[in-house]
Amino acid sequence: MNQTNMDDSEKANYSPIPTSDSAGTLEKGRLDVSCGRPQTRMALQLNTYTATTWMLVVWRACNGMMALFFGLATYVQINDPDAALWMVGYGIPAFLCALIGLKPHVTEMLAWRRVADLHIMLCTGMLLIIGWKLYRQNTTGLFQEEEAREFGGVVLTILWLLLCRHSGRSAVGKLRVSAAILVTLFPFVCWFYFHVHEELRANWPSHCKTAL
Protein backbone atom coordinates (compact mmCIF):
# COMPACT_ATOMS: atom_id res chain seq x y z
CA MET A 1 0.00 0.00 0.00
CA ASN A 2 2.77 2.42 0.91
CA GLN A 3 4.72 1.64 -2.24
CA THR A 4 1.87 1.69 -4.73
CA ASN A 5 -0.22 4.57 -3.43
CA MET A 6 0.87 8.20 -2.89
CA ASP A 7 -0.15 10.05 0.21
CA ASP A 8 -1.79 13.48 0.09
CA SER A 9 1.47 15.44 0.40
CA GLU A 10 3.01 13.63 -2.54
CA LYS A 11 -0.13 14.24 -4.65
CA ALA A 12 0.05 17.94 -3.85
CA ASN A 13 3.69 18.17 -5.00
CA TYR A 14 3.13 15.99 -8.03
CA SER A 15 3.35 17.69 -11.43
CA PRO A 16 3.19 15.63 -14.60
CA ILE A 17 6.09 15.83 -17.01
CA PRO A 18 4.86 17.57 -20.20
CA THR A 19 4.86 15.50 -23.32
CA SER A 20 6.56 16.64 -26.50
CA ASP A 21 3.26 17.87 -27.95
CA SER A 22 2.26 19.89 -24.91
CA ALA A 23 5.78 21.31 -24.57
CA GLY A 24 5.75 22.39 -28.20
CA THR A 25 2.36 24.09 -27.79
CA LEU A 26 3.53 25.86 -24.66
CA GLU A 27 6.72 27.06 -26.34
CA LYS A 28 4.75 28.27 -29.38
CA GLY A 29 2.43 30.23 -27.11
CA ARG A 30 5.38 31.87 -25.42
CA LEU A 31 6.87 32.83 -28.78
CA ASP A 32 3.56 34.28 -29.95
CA VAL A 33 3.23 36.39 -26.83
CA SER A 34 6.83 37.54 -26.92
CA CYS A 35 6.71 38.35 -30.64
CA GLY A 36 3.27 39.92 -30.58
CA ARG A 37 4.23 42.94 -28.45
CA PRO A 38 7.13 44.14 -30.62
CA GLN A 39 4.98 43.72 -33.71
CA THR A 40 2.21 45.79 -32.14
CA ARG A 41 4.67 48.48 -31.15
CA MET A 42 6.16 48.56 -34.64
CA ALA A 43 2.69 48.86 -36.17
CA LEU A 44 1.81 51.74 -33.87
CA GLN A 45 5.09 53.49 -34.60
CA LEU A 46 4.56 53.02 -38.33
CA ASN A 47 1.03 54.45 -38.15
CA THR A 48 2.25 57.41 -36.10
CA TYR A 49 5.09 58.05 -38.52
CA THR A 50 2.74 57.89 -41.51
CA ALA A 51 0.26 60.31 -39.93
CA THR A 52 3.05 62.72 -38.96
CA THR A 53 4.50 62.58 -42.46
CA TRP A 54 1.15 63.37 -44.08
CA MET A 55 0.51 66.26 -41.70
CA LEU A 56 3.94 67.67 -42.50
CA VAL A 57 3.19 67.40 -46.23
CA VAL A 58 -0.13 69.23 -45.76
CA TRP A 59 1.56 71.86 -43.60
CA ARG A 60 4.22 72.53 -46.23
CA ALA A 61 1.57 72.65 -48.95
CA CYS A 62 -0.44 75.21 -46.95
CA ASN A 63 2.63 77.38 -46.58
CA GLY A 64 3.27 77.10 -50.29
CA MET A 65 -0.30 78.21 -51.01
CA MET A 66 -0.03 81.11 -48.57
CA ALA A 67 3.26 82.12 -50.13
CA LEU A 68 1.43 82.21 -53.47
CA PHE A 69 -1.42 84.25 -51.99
CA PHE A 70 0.86 86.79 -50.33
CA GLY A 71 2.86 86.96 -53.54
CA LEU A 72 -0.29 87.76 -55.53
CA ALA A 73 -1.31 90.27 -52.87
CA THR A 74 2.09 91.91 -53.30
CA TYR A 75 1.67 92.05 -57.07
CA VAL A 76 -1.80 93.66 -57.01
CA GLN A 77 -0.44 96.57 -54.96
CA ILE A 78 1.45 98.00 -57.94
CA ASN A 79 -1.46 100.36 -58.73
CA ASP A 80 -2.09 101.32 -55.12
CA PRO A 81 -1.24 104.87 -53.99
CA ASP A 82 0.71 103.34 -51.08
CA ALA A 83 2.26 100.59 -53.17
CA ALA A 84 5.64 100.48 -51.40
CA LEU A 85 4.07 100.09 -47.95
CA TRP A 86 1.72 97.27 -48.90
CA MET A 87 4.16 95.46 -51.17
CA VAL A 88 6.59 95.23 -48.25
CA GLY A 89 3.74 94.30 -45.91
CA TYR A 90 2.72 91.32 -48.07
CA GLY A 91 6.11 90.52 -49.57
CA ILE A 92 7.73 89.66 -46.24
CA PRO A 93 5.17 87.01 -45.21
CA ALA A 94 5.28 85.61 -48.75
CA PHE A 95 9.04 85.09 -48.36
CA LEU A 96 8.71 83.65 -44.85
CA CYS A 97 6.01 81.19 -45.96
CA ALA A 98 8.09 80.10 -48.94
CA LEU A 99 10.97 79.30 -46.60
CA ILE A 100 8.70 77.13 -44.42
CA GLY A 101 7.42 75.31 -47.48
CA LEU A 102 11.00 74.47 -48.45
CA LYS A 103 12.37 73.84 -44.96
CA PRO A 104 9.78 73.60 -42.14
CA HIS A 105 12.37 73.81 -39.35
CA VAL A 106 13.45 77.27 -40.50
CA THR A 107 11.02 78.77 -37.97
CA GLU A 108 13.50 77.89 -35.24
CA MET A 109 16.25 79.99 -36.80
CA LEU A 110 16.91 83.28 -35.03
CA ALA A 111 16.75 85.36 -38.21
CA TRP A 112 13.34 83.96 -39.20
CA ARG A 113 11.92 84.53 -35.72
CA ARG A 114 13.22 88.09 -35.51
CA VAL A 115 11.81 89.07 -38.90
CA ALA A 116 8.46 87.41 -38.16
CA ASP A 117 8.15 88.97 -34.69
CA LEU A 118 9.04 92.43 -36.00
CA HIS A 119 6.52 92.11 -38.82
CA ILE A 120 3.80 90.96 -36.41
CA MET A 121 4.51 93.97 -34.20
CA LEU A 122 4.34 96.43 -37.12
CA CYS A 123 1.19 94.80 -38.50
CA THR A 124 -0.45 95.02 -35.07
CA GLY A 125 0.23 98.76 -34.97
CA MET A 126 -1.15 99.16 -38.48
CA LEU A 127 -4.18 97.07 -37.50
CA LEU A 128 -4.96 99.43 -34.63
CA ILE A 129 -4.68 102.48 -36.88
CA ILE A 130 -6.94 101.06 -39.60
CA GLY A 131 -9.40 99.71 -37.02
CA TRP A 132 -9.68 103.11 -35.35
CA LYS A 133 -10.22 104.75 -38.73
CA LEU A 134 -13.00 102.29 -39.61
CA TYR A 135 -14.59 102.87 -36.21
CA ARG A 136 -14.53 106.63 -36.69
CA GLN A 137 -16.13 106.27 -40.13
CA ASN A 138 -18.77 103.87 -38.79
CA THR A 139 -18.14 101.54 -41.72
CA THR A 140 -20.81 98.91 -42.39
CA GLY A 141 -20.00 97.41 -45.82
CA LEU A 142 -16.67 95.89 -44.87
CA PHE A 143 -15.77 94.38 -48.23
CA GLN A 144 -16.85 97.52 -50.10
CA GLU A 145 -14.37 99.75 -48.30
CA GLU A 146 -10.71 99.64 -49.24
CA GLU A 147 -9.63 100.17 -45.64
CA ALA A 148 -11.74 97.22 -44.54
CA ARG A 149 -10.09 94.94 -47.10
CA GLU A 150 -6.70 96.18 -45.96
CA PHE A 151 -7.76 95.46 -42.38
CA GLY A 152 -8.64 91.89 -43.36
CA GLY A 153 -5.31 91.44 -45.12
CA VAL A 154 -3.39 92.60 -42.06
CA VAL A 155 -5.41 90.30 -39.78
CA LEU A 156 -4.69 87.38 -42.10
CA THR A 157 -0.98 88.18 -42.08
CA ILE A 158 -0.82 88.32 -38.29
CA LEU A 159 -2.81 85.11 -37.86
CA TRP A 160 -0.64 83.16 -40.27
CA LEU A 161 2.66 84.31 -38.83
CA LEU A 162 1.44 83.49 -35.32
CA LEU A 163 0.37 80.06 -36.56
CA CYS A 164 3.83 79.48 -38.00
CA ARG A 165 5.81 80.53 -34.93
CA HIS A 166 7.66 77.58 -33.35
CA SER A 167 5.99 75.17 -35.78
CA GLY A 168 9.37 73.57 -36.45
CA ARG A 169 10.13 72.87 -32.80
CA SER A 170 8.28 69.54 -32.81
CA ALA A 171 5.99 67.46 -35.00
CA VAL A 172 3.14 69.43 -36.54
CA GLY A 173 -0.08 68.57 -34.72
CA LYS A 174 -3.59 68.05 -36.01
CA LEU A 175 -4.87 71.30 -34.52
CA ARG A 176 -2.25 73.42 -36.26
CA VAL A 177 -2.76 71.64 -39.59
CA SER A 178 -6.56 71.96 -39.36
CA ALA A 179 -6.30 75.67 -38.62
CA ALA A 180 -3.81 76.06 -41.48
CA ILE A 181 -6.21 74.44 -43.95
CA LEU A 182 -9.07 76.75 -42.92
CA VAL A 183 -6.94 79.90 -43.05
CA THR A 184 -5.44 78.88 -46.39
CA LEU A 185 -8.82 78.29 -48.03
CA PHE A 186 -10.39 81.53 -46.81
CA PRO A 187 -8.50 84.12 -48.94
CA PHE A 188 -8.67 82.05 -52.11
CA VAL A 189 -12.40 81.45 -51.73
CA CYS A 190 -13.02 85.16 -51.08
CA TRP A 191 -10.83 86.21 -53.99
CA PHE A 192 -12.57 83.84 -56.36
CA TYR A 193 -16.03 84.91 -55.13
CA PHE A 194 -15.42 88.60 -55.71
CA HIS A 195 -13.90 88.05 -59.13
CA VAL A 196 -16.87 85.95 -60.23
CA HIS A 197 -19.44 88.46 -58.95
CA GLU A 198 -18.32 91.64 -60.66
CA GLU A 199 -21.27 93.62 -59.31
CA LEU A 200 -19.70 93.45 -55.85
CA ARG A 201 -16.71 95.36 -57.18
CA ALA A 202 -18.73 98.13 -58.79
CA ASN A 203 -17.84 100.72 -56.13
CA TRP A 204 -14.21 99.72 -55.75
CA PRO A 205 -11.46 102.20 -56.71
CA SER A 206 -10.00 101.77 -60.19
CA HIS A 207 -6.65 100.49 -58.92
CA CYS A 208 -8.49 97.66 -57.12
CA LYS A 209 -10.33 96.58 -60.26
CA THR A 210 -7.51 96.45 -62.78
CA ALA A 211 -4.65 94.93 -60.78
CA LEU A 212 -5.60 91.28 -61.29
C-alpha positions in Angstrom: 0.0 0.0 0.0 2.8 2.4 0.9 4.7 1.6 -2.2 1.9 1.7 -4.7 -0.2 4.6 -3.4 0.9 8.2 -2.9 -0.2 10.1 0.2 -1.8 13.5 0.1 1.5 15.4 0.4 3.0 13.6 -2.5 -0.1 14.2 -4.6 0.1 17.9 -3.8 3.7 18.2 -5.0 3.1 16.0 -8.0 3.4 17.7 -11.4 3.2 15.6 -14.6 6.1 15.8 -17.0 4.9 17.6 -20.2 4.9 15.5 -23.3 6.6 16.6 -26.5 3.3 17.9 -28.0 2.3 19.9 -24.9 5.8 21.3 -24.6 5.7 22.4 -28.2 2.4 24.1 -27.8 3.5 25.9 -24.7 6.7 27.1 -26.3 4.8 28.3 -29.4 2.4 30.2 -27.1 5.4 31.9 -25.4 6.9 32.8 -28.8 3.6 34.3 -29.9 3.2 36.4 -26.8 6.8 37.5 -26.9 6.7 38.4 -30.6 3.3 39.9 -30.6 4.2 42.9 -28.5 7.1 44.1 -30.6 5.0 43.7 -33.7 2.2 45.8 -32.1 4.7 48.5 -31.2 6.2 48.6 -34.6 2.7 48.9 -36.2 1.8 51.7 -33.9 5.1 53.5 -34.6 4.6 53.0 -38.3 1.0 54.5 -38.1 2.2 57.4 -36.1 5.1 58.0 -38.5 2.7 57.9 -41.5 0.3 60.3 -39.9 3.0 62.7 -39.0 4.5 62.6 -42.5 1.2 63.4 -44.1 0.5 66.3 -41.7 3.9 67.7 -42.5 3.2 67.4 -46.2 -0.1 69.2 -45.8 1.6 71.9 -43.6 4.2 72.5 -46.2 1.6 72.7 -49.0 -0.4 75.2 -47.0 2.6 77.4 -46.6 3.3 77.1 -50.3 -0.3 78.2 -51.0 0.0 81.1 -48.6 3.3 82.1 -50.1 1.4 82.2 -53.5 -1.4 84.2 -52.0 0.9 86.8 -50.3 2.9 87.0 -53.5 -0.3 87.8 -55.5 -1.3 90.3 -52.9 2.1 91.9 -53.3 1.7 92.1 -57.1 -1.8 93.7 -57.0 -0.4 96.6 -55.0 1.5 98.0 -57.9 -1.5 100.4 -58.7 -2.1 101.3 -55.1 -1.2 104.9 -54.0 0.7 103.3 -51.1 2.3 100.6 -53.2 5.6 100.5 -51.4 4.1 100.1 -48.0 1.7 97.3 -48.9 4.2 95.5 -51.2 6.6 95.2 -48.3 3.7 94.3 -45.9 2.7 91.3 -48.1 6.1 90.5 -49.6 7.7 89.7 -46.2 5.2 87.0 -45.2 5.3 85.6 -48.8 9.0 85.1 -48.4 8.7 83.6 -44.8 6.0 81.2 -46.0 8.1 80.1 -48.9 11.0 79.3 -46.6 8.7 77.1 -44.4 7.4 75.3 -47.5 11.0 74.5 -48.4 12.4 73.8 -45.0 9.8 73.6 -42.1 12.4 73.8 -39.4 13.4 77.3 -40.5 11.0 78.8 -38.0 13.5 77.9 -35.2 16.3 80.0 -36.8 16.9 83.3 -35.0 16.8 85.4 -38.2 13.3 84.0 -39.2 11.9 84.5 -35.7 13.2 88.1 -35.5 11.8 89.1 -38.9 8.5 87.4 -38.2 8.2 89.0 -34.7 9.0 92.4 -36.0 6.5 92.1 -38.8 3.8 91.0 -36.4 4.5 94.0 -34.2 4.3 96.4 -37.1 1.2 94.8 -38.5 -0.4 95.0 -35.1 0.2 98.8 -35.0 -1.2 99.2 -38.5 -4.2 97.1 -37.5 -5.0 99.4 -34.6 -4.7 102.5 -36.9 -6.9 101.1 -39.6 -9.4 99.7 -37.0 -9.7 103.1 -35.4 -10.2 104.7 -38.7 -13.0 102.3 -39.6 -14.6 102.9 -36.2 -14.5 106.6 -36.7 -16.1 106.3 -40.1 -18.8 103.9 -38.8 -18.1 101.5 -41.7 -20.8 98.9 -42.4 -20.0 97.4 -45.8 -16.7 95.9 -44.9 -15.8 94.4 -48.2 -16.9 97.5 -50.1 -14.4 99.7 -48.3 -10.7 99.6 -49.2 -9.6 100.2 -45.6 -11.7 97.2 -44.5 -10.1 94.9 -47.1 -6.7 96.2 -46.0 -7.8 95.5 -42.4 -8.6 91.9 -43.4 -5.3 91.4 -45.1 -3.4 92.6 -42.1 -5.4 90.3 -39.8 -4.7 87.4 -42.1 -1.0 88.2 -42.1 -0.8 88.3 -38.3 -2.8 85.1 -37.9 -0.6 83.2 -40.3 2.7 84.3 -38.8 1.4 83.5 -35.3 0.4 80.1 -36.6 3.8 79.5 -38.0 5.8 80.5 -34.9 7.7 77.6 -33.4 6.0 75.2 -35.8 9.4 73.6 -36.5 10.1 72.9 -32.8 8.3 69.5 -32.8 6.0 67.5 -35.0 3.1 69.4 -36.5 -0.1 68.6 -34.7 -3.6 68.0 -36.0 -4.9 71.3 -34.5 -2.2 73.4 -36.3 -2.8 71.6 -39.6 -6.6 72.0 -39.4 -6.3 75.7 -38.6 -3.8 76.1 -41.5 -6.2 74.4 -43.9 -9.1 76.7 -42.9 -6.9 79.9 -43.0 -5.4 78.9 -46.4 -8.8 78.3 -48.0 -10.4 81.5 -46.8 -8.5 84.1 -48.9 -8.7 82.0 -52.1 -12.4 81.4 -51.7 -13.0 85.2 -51.1 -10.8 86.2 -54.0 -12.6 83.8 -56.4 -16.0 84.9 -55.1 -15.4 88.6 -55.7 -13.9 88.1 -59.1 -16.9 85.9 -60.2 -19.4 88.5 -59.0 -18.3 91.6 -60.7 -21.3 93.6 -59.3 -19.7 93.4 -55.8 -16.7 95.4 -57.2 -18.7 98.1 -58.8 -17.8 100.7 -56.1 -14.2 99.7 -55.8 -11.5 102.2 -56.7 -10.0 101.8 -60.2 -6.7 100.5 -58.9 -8.5 97.7 -57.1 -10.3 96.6 -60.3 -7.5 96.4 -62.8 -4.6 94.9 -60.8 -5.6 91.3 -61.3 
